[in-house]
Each structure stands twice: as structure tokens, then as C-alpha cells.
Amino acid sequence: MAFLSLFTEDAHVNDEANDYYGAQIAEWIDRATAEAKPVVEVCDVTSDGDVVVVTALVSGSFPGSPIQLRYDFTLRDSKIAELLIRA
């Protein structure tokens, strides 16, 4: 649950065309890390106001590994309000 504290109460995550809101985010991260065992190597970080974009090389036990992903974080009150993950 510590991971969930990084997000606003009404946060939204979109990963692999699936949407997760609020408490569902903890379930999503637990499942994703247990199944894929991801290792993330950050390649680039940019920001524009409340939006932070992280590009990373992600490897693990999933088809297509490794893959470069883009994480678009929208921040509100120093927490993640929205996270969009794209290949």
C-alpha cells in the first residue's frame, strides 16, 4: 500500500489499454510486478509544468521484453494524479 500513497485518491492509470482508478492502482501494481518482474532503466526525463515524461527501457518476464516505454505523469499537490503508459 505504500506505493498507493504516491497517488492522489482519485488517480487514474492507463496501462495496456486498461484503466485503473483509486484503490485499483495498488492491485494493478501488485499484479504487474508479480507477473512481469520488471526491471526499469530510465533513459530520459522531461517536464513541462505538472507533466513529467519518463522514457525507460523495461525488461522482465513478459512477451516482447525488453521494450521502451513512455510514462506520462500528471502531478497534483506533489502526487501522481494520472499515469499514462505507452509503448
C-alpha positions, 0 to 999 in steps of 0.5 A: 500500500505504500506505493498507493500513497504516491497517488492522489485518491482519485488517480487514474492509470492507463496501462495496456489499454486498461484503466485503473482508478483509486484503490485499483492502482495498488492491485494493478501494481501488485499484479504487474510486478508479480507477473512481469518482474520488471526491471526499469532503466530510465533513459530520459526525463522531461517536464513541462509544468505538472507533466513529467515524461519518463522514457525507460527501457523495461525488461522482465518476464513478459512477451516482447521484453525488453521494450521502451516505454513512455510514462506520462505523469500528471502531478497534483499537490506533489502526487501522481494524479494520472499515469499514462503508459505507452509503448 
